[in-house]
Amino acid sequence: MEKRFIDYVNVFIGTAGSGHAIVGPQLPLGMVKLCPDTDRLPCAGYDYTDLRILGFSHTHTEGAGASGGRGNILVTASSGKVKTDEDEHSSGYSHDRETGKVGYYQVYLNDCNVNVELTCTKHVGFHRYTFCNLADQPYIILNIGHTLGRKNNCNDLILQVTDPYTVCGYGVYPIVPGHNKPYTVYYVIQFNRPFVRYGTWNENGYTVHKPYTRGTKGGGCFWFGDQAGQVYAKVALSYISIEKAKENMLHEIPGWDFEGVVRDAQDQWETVLSRVKIEGSDEDKKTIFYSGLYRALNQPVDYEEYGQQLNLFGDHPRSSGGRGFFLDDWAIWDTFRTTHPLQTIVQPETRDDMVHSLIQIYEAGGWLPVCTSPNKGYHPEMIGHNSVSVLLDAAVKGFKGFDIKKAYQAAKKTAMEYDPLLHRLGTPKEYMDLGYIPGGENQKDDAFSVSITMEFAYADWCTAWLAKMAGFEEEARAFLSRAMNYRNLFDTQSGFFRRKDKDGRWIEPFDPADSFKRGFCECTSWEYTFFVPHDIQGLINLMGGKEAFVQKLDDFFEGEHFNYLNEASLQVPYLYTYAGASWKTQFIIKEYLNRIYKNSPDGLWGEDDAGAMSAWMVFSAIGFYPVCPG
């Protein structure tokens, strides 16, 4: 039987080490991402090297490096005495009794002799628990306070038993305490058979047959009798209401056909993955490629719920007009480079709604986001105005399902105004006055001054072309001029971009290999010196021409300054092509593809960052790359 494209996906790639890849079932850009959460609570929930599973939660992000968010609405099984503490209800497991593939995950919990199987739809997780020893008195646990990064990072929760088959409620969670408002996840859980006894708990203790509990920690335990060898559970989520969660369940899983839901999830992935066809006899390389393509199509997440969407800036849901509402772009600093450009090619049907979502956030909140999430679009994660790149990239590729004038209006405000209370939104006055962000070490943004200046210059170029497409020629010329601000921080003597103070003096000491924030975000001057995507010929001229530019690139790679673990220098291998040395691009790309990507759990180096690193691999394997999105 001929292999399908989904058969080449190894969901375990990137689950050991720093990749933080999602191992459990999900749909392309789907809201529910149902995964095991292991004992060290890694960012994606699961780490292949961990020894114990705490349970199976329904919200995760692909490859994020931050902590404290998601991992909401955990379900698991246990046996014997009542266990409400996560460490107590965790279980050992082994990889030889574990299966993971597209749309399906299975593991045997050794401590309670229960086999767990998972699948999902867009808004509903589907569990199947097989109790292999009923004498152990197995039961199902719901832990509503559970989160990743920090155990029980929950502000408020409710669990309500409504009948012998059904439990519902909500949890209120901050992604990171102290940043933005928390978000609320509503849930409805339905079992295929009645529970014969139950109990609920909160931080004050456990109570038998109490149908309601509220607190900051809490959940319930449910027993199904001596004849219940297998129990199914459907877990429907909503960010709008309990009633909407019920509606989501009725739309997506009205019955109990577990295998049918698995097939449907796999069919959806097969449709998307089959859009890219590669040839060759190396099965490992095919697996590495399609696993990377799979990871690059996980996020952003579509939060639209059958005609409605959550309201980031108000208490009442908004009408979706039947359009997707995309959040969880964690962070756009990562994804504008690779994830978004790849998705315009592989998933063009989602692009208009993704751009429309950014514009909606601007219209509702007044600013374009830097890192979208379900609690607010203004999470202060990373630097730059990279939403503008996403807007322009869609516009120049011919997508027309959004208002280009509103897109430009949003970009213009970002470029011309500033609100110090909304961290990293807008453009500080000193950039507009000086043409650069002055350096310093007292505040985080001062410490990133060169990187921010370079990112702003690229965003100005994107804004200029949006202005031109919207019919504002004079404003376009002004922003094109401002896009040359990157030159203000180039030191012709050293040949690097570096910090200046507010009086225009170079800040000493300077080491281009220093990665400790002195002007640069998550990288060194060696890396950001090659970040002028909108004016590469101008950069070549600054360095003295093509021959000198190639030599500088040679020094970069020979000195091992290429950080393939992070996004800041992903474009650098491709810059040889602009100077007539494309064979060097080919040599370096092949070397790194073979070195850092493997068909194994540790086969993804660096945090995947919403598929950004995986998308780089896909582009590089195919043989082209979006050096300058837009």
N, C-alpha and C positions, 0 to 999 in steps of 0.2 A: 504494500500500500504506500502510495507516495506521501511524503511528509507534507503537512500543512505549514504555513509560515509560523503559526503559534507554537509548533513543535520545536522550533529553533530558539524559543525563549527560555532561558534559564533564570527563573526569578530569584535564585539565590546569589547571583553575581552582584557584588556590592553590599552584601549583608554582613561581611566581616571587615573590620577595619573602619576607615573613615568614610566609606561610601554612603552609608545610611540609606540604602535602597529599601523600598517597600517590597515585602515578600508575599503578602496576602492578596486575595482577590480584589479587583477593582475594575471599573469600566474606563474606557478612554475619557479622561477629564471628568470622571465621575465623582460625586460628592462622598459616597461611602467608600472608604478604603479600609477593609476589614483585615486586621493583622494580629498575630500573636505579639504580646508585649513581654519581653524577657526581663530578667531580674535587675539588670543595670539601667533599665529605662532609657535606652538610646533614642535618638531623635526620631527615627522611623519606627520605633517600637521594638524591633527585633534585631538581635545581634547573633550571628551564627555561632559565635564562640561562647555565648552565655549558656549556663547549665540548667536554668529553670525558667518556666513560663508562668507569668502571673495571671494571664487570661487573654482574652481576645477583644480588642476595642475597635471602634468603628471610624475614627478620624485620625489621619496621619498625613504628613507631608514628605515628599520625595527628596531625600538628600539634604535636608536642612541642618545647619550647624547650630542653630539656636536651641534653647531648652525651655521647658516650662509650658509647652502648649500641646494641645491635641491629646490623643489617647482617650477619647471620651466614650462613655457608655460601655463598660467592660462586662463581658459575660464569660463565665467559665464553669467548670465542674469540679466537685470535690466529693469526699465521702467521709463517713464516720461522724465525728463531733462537728458542731457548728464552728465555722471559721470565717471571721469577718476581716481579719488583718491580711493584707496582701501577701506578706511573706509566709503566713500560715497557709493560705489557700493556693500558693504557688505549687508547681509540680515539676519534678524532673522529667526529662524526655531524652530521646536519642535520635540521631539523624537517620539511623537505619529503619526507624518506624515513623518517618516523616516524609511527606510528599508535597511538593509545590509546583504548580504549573499555572498557566494563564487561566484565570477564572476559578481556581480551585486550590484549596490548601487543606492538608490532613496531618494530624499528629496524634500520637498515642501518649496520654498523660500517665506516666508510670505510677505515680503516688496513689492515684484513685482508680486505676484500671478503666479508664474511659477513653474511647476513641472519638476524636473531634474532627468534623469536616465542615468547611466553610465555603460559601460562595456569596455572590451579591448581585444586586441590580444598582441602578444609579443612586437610589436613596434608601435601599433596604439591604441589611445584612441577613444572610440565611445560614443558620447553624443546624448541624445534625450531631447529636451526642448518642453514642452507643455505649451503654453501661455493660461492661464485660463481666462484672461480678456483682449481682444484685444483693448478695449477702453483705457487701461492704456498706450498704445504705447510701448509695450515691445521690447527689442532688445538684441542682443548678444554682449558681451564685450570680447575682447582679450587683456590680459595684459601680455606683453612679458617681462617686467622688473621685475615682481614679483619673490620673492624668500622667502624661509623660514629663520627663525632666525633673519634676517634683511630685512626690506622691501626694495625692489628695490636694491638688492645687485648685480647690473649688470654693467659691464664695457662698453658694446656696444650692440646695437640691431638694427635690420632692420625688418620692416614690409612692404611687397609689395603686393598690390592688383593686381592680374594678369588677372582676369576676374570676372564677377558677381557671380561666385560660389567659387572662390579660393583665398586664401591668403597664402603667404609663407614668409620665412625669417630665421633669426637666432637670438640667444641671446648668449652673452659671459659672463660667470659667474665665479667668484672665489668661491671655497668652503669656504675657510676662507681667507680673504684679507691678503696678505703678505706671504702666504705659497704656493709655487709651482706656475706653470702657471695656468691661468684660463682654463675652458673647454667651448666648443661651442656646443650648441644644435641647430640643424637645424630642421625646421618644415614645413609641408605643411598642411593646413586646408582647407577642402572641405565641402561645405554645399549641402544639397539635393535640395535646391530651391534658386533662385537668390535673392540677397539682392537688394532692390530698392533704398536705399540710405545708405551712410556710411560717416564716418569721421575718421581721424587718429590723434594721438597726440604724442608729446614728452615733454620733460621738458620745452619747450618754449610755449606750448599751444596746443589747439585743432583746427583742420582745417577741414571744410566740403569738402568732395569729393577729398581729397588729397590722391592719391593712393600709396604714398611712405612716410615713416618716418624713421628717424634714431636718436638715442640718447642713453642715459643711463636709461631713463624712457620712456615708450611708449607702444602704442597698437592701437586698433581700436574699433569702435562701428558700428554695422550692423543691419539695419531694414529690415524686410521681407514683409511688406505690411499688409493691413487690413484683408486679407483672410488667412494669414499664422498662423493657429492655432498650428502647430507643425513643429519644425525645427530639422533636424539631422545634426550633425557635426562630421566629421572624422578628427582626429588630428594625423598625422603620424610624428614620430620623427626619427632623425638620428644623430649620432655623426660624420658623414663623410661628408655629403653634402645635399643640397636641393634635388638634383636629386635622391639621395639614399633614402630620405624620401618618395619621390613619388613612388619609386620602392617598398619600404616596404608596402605602402598602397595598391598598385596593387596586391602584393603577398597575403596580409592577409585579406583585406576587399574591394574587387572590387565592391561590390554592397551596398545595404542599409538594409540588413536583420539583424536588431538589435537582435531579439530573437535568431537567429541562432548563432550569435557571443556569446551571453550569454551561450547557450547550449554547444558550443565548449569549452569555458573556463571551464565550470563546468565539462565537460567530462574529460578534461585534469587533473583537480584536483582529480576527482573521481579515475582515474587510479592510481595516485600516492598514495593517502591516503588509498586506498584499500589494499595496500601492507602490512599494519599493521592491524591485526584484533584482537580486544579485546572482551571479553565476560563479561556479567554482566547485572543486571537489573537497575542499578543506571544511569539514563539518564543524570543527571548533570555531573557525573564523565566521562561518555563517551564524553560529549560535551567539558569538560575541556581538555581531552586527545587529541581529534582530532583537537581542536582549537590550542593547543600547537604544534602538529605535522605540521599543516598548517603554523604557524608562523616560524617554524624551516626550512621551505623549500622555503623561500622567497629570500634569498641571500646566496652566492654571485650572482651577476646579469650577465647574458650572453649578452655581447655587440656585438656579431657577427651579421653581417647584410648581409645575402645572398651572401657569398663568400668574403666578406671584413670585416675588423675590423679597429677601430680607431687606430692611431699610437700615443702612449703616448710620444714618444721621437722624433717625426718628423712631418712634415706638410702633408705628403701624406699617404693615407690609405694603410694598408698592406693586402695582400691576407690571408684569414683565412684558406684556404685549406679545407673548410667545417667543421672546428672544432670550438667549442665554445670558446669564449674569456671572461673569468670571472673576473669581478672587483666588487667594492663595498663590499669588505670584511671588515666591519667596526666594530671592528678592529680584526686582527688575534689573538691578545692577548686574546680576548674573545672567538673567534669561534674555535680555535684549540682544545679546551677542550671538546666541546660538539657538536656544529653545524656540523663541518666537519666529525667527527666520525659517527654521525647519518646519514649524507647524504651518506657515503660510503655504508651503509646498505640499505637505503630506495631508494636512487637514484644512484645506482652504474654506470648507463650509463653516468653520467656527470663527474665522478671522474677523468678519464684520461685527459679530456680537462681542468679541473680545475688545475691539476698539471702542465700540459703543459703550461697553461697561466702564472703560476709563473715562469717557466723556460724561457718563452718568455720575460717576464719583465726583468729577469736577463740578458739575452743575449742582449737585446736592451739598457738597462740602466746601466748594470754593477753590480747591486745589487739585492738581493731578497727584496721584499717589506715588510713593517710592517703593512701597511693599504692601500689597493688598492682603487683607485677611478678613475673616468674618466678624471681627469686632469693630474694625474701622479701616479705611484705606490709607491711614496716615501713620502706620507703624514706623518708627524712626530707624529703619534698618538700611544700612549702606548709604552711599552718597550719589550725587548727580541727579539729573532730570531725565532719567532714561525712559520714562513713559513717552516722552516726545519722540524718541527713536522708534518706539513701537507704532505710534500714530503715523509717522512719515513712511515707515517701511510698508505698511498696509496701503497707504495712499499711492505711492509710486508703483506698487505692483498691481494697481488697477482695482482694488476693492472699493466699492462705492456705497456700501450699506451703512454709512454714517455721514454726519454733517461735517464737511471739510472746514467750513468756516468756524464751527464750534471747536473743532480740533485745534485750529490755529489760535482761536481766542484763549483756549486753555493753555496752550504752549506759550503764548505771549504773556499771560499773567505770570506764569511760572518764571519767565525770563526777566520780568520788569518789576515785580513786586516781592515783598518779603514780610513775613510775620514771625517775629522772634519767638512767639509762644508755640508755633508749630514747627518743631525742630526739623531742619533740612528741607522745608518746603519753601519755594521761591528762591530769589537770588539776592544775597546781601548787597548793601549799598557799596561796600568797598570794591566788590568785583566790578560794578558799573562805573565807579569813579576811577579806580586804579587800573582796571583791566586784568586783575588777578586777585586772588585771595592772599592777603599777607600771612606769613608764617608765624608760628609761635608754638608754645608747648603747654599753655595754661588750660586750653580747652581742646576737646577732641577734634573739632573741625579745624582749629588752627593747626593741629598736628597733621592733618590731612590736606593742607592748603594746596600743594601742587596737584595732587590727584583731583581735588575738587575743581581747580581751575581748568585742568585738561578736560574733565567731564563737562563742565559748563560750556567750554568752547565748542565741543562736539554738539551739545544740545542747541547752542546758538545756530549752528549750521543746519540742524534739523528744523529748527523753528523758521529759519530763513526760507527753506524750501516749502514748508507748509504755508508760509505767507504768500509765496509766489503762486502756489496752487490755488490759494483762496482768493487771489486777485489783488493782493496788497504789495505791489512791486516796490514802492519806495521803502516800506518797512522790511521787505526781503533784503534789499541792498544794505540796510543798516545792520541787520543781524548777520549777514555774510561778512561784513567788516568786523563785527565783534567776534566772529568765529575764529579770527586770526589772533585772538588774545593769547593763545597757547605760546606764541613767540615771546611773550613778555617774560617768561620764566626759563628761556633757553640760555644757558651760559656757553658762549662760543669758545671760551678758553678750555673748559673741561669737556665740552661736548655733551652735556647732560642737562635735563630739566632739574631745577632745584629751587629751594625756598628763597624768597625775598621778604624783607620786613616792609612795613608800611611806607618807609622813606625810600624804597627802591634799592636797598643794600642787600647783597648776598648774605645769608645767615651762615655762620660758621659754627662748628666744623661741618664739613660735607664729605660724606662717603657714599658713592653711588650704590654700594652693596648693602648699605644700612637698611634694615627692614623694621627698625623700631619706631615707626610712625613719623619720623622726622620729615613731614611733608607728604607722606604716601600712605595709602590705604591698602592694607593687606599685601604689600609688595614693596619693591625698592625702586630707586630712580632708574636702575637698569631696565626695569620692566615698563614703567610709565613713560620713559623716554621714547618708546615706540608706539604710544597711544595717541596718534593723530589720524584717526581713520578717515576723516573728511578731507585731509590735505596731505597725502603721503608724498606727493611731489614736492610740496613745500618743506616737509621734513627732510627729504633727500637733499634739497638745496641747502638747508641749514647745516647739514653735516658735510657739505663740500662736494656733493655730486654722487653719482651712482657707485663709483669705485670705493669711495670712502664709506658710503652707506653699507655696501656689502661687507667691507672689512669690520664695520661696527657690529653688524649682525654676526659675523664669524666670531668676534670677540665675545659677544653675548652668549653664544652656544658653547664655545670652547671653555668659557669661564663658568659654565653651569649655572647661568643666571635664569634660564628658562624654568619657570615654576609650573610644571604640568599638573600640579595639585589644585590650582586655583585659576580664576577666569581672567585676571588682569593682563596676562600676556598670551592668551590663546591665539591671537592673530599674528604673533611675531613670526612664526615659521613661514607664513605666506607672504611676508614683505619682500623676500628675495625676488619674487616674481616681478615686482614693480621696478626692480633695478636690473632686470635681464638675467637673473641667475635662478631661474625656476627649478633647475635640476637640484639645487640645494634644498629648496622647499620639499621636493619629492623625497630626497634622501632623509631629511629630518623627520618628516611626517611618518614615513615607513618605519624608521627606527623607534619612534615613540609609540606608535600603534602596536608594534610587536612587543615592546618592553612593558607597557603599563596596563594593557587590557588582556585579561585572561578569562577562560571559561571555568571559573572557580569562585567561591564566595569572596575571596580577597582580590578579585579580578577587576576592581574599579578603584582607582587611586584618587583621593581627594573627595570632598563632599560633593554629591551629585547636584545639589542646589537646583531643585525643581527640574532636573533633567538637563541642565546646562552642560555638564561635562560629558554626558552621554551623547547629546546632540553634536558636540564638537567631534566626538569619535565618528558619528554617522557621516557628517560632512566630510571628514578627512578620509574615511574609507571610500566614499563615493568619488572624491577627487576635486571638490571645489569648496569654497568657504566664503561666507559673507563678512569680509574684512570691515566693510562700512555699511551696516544695515541702514536702509534708506537711500 
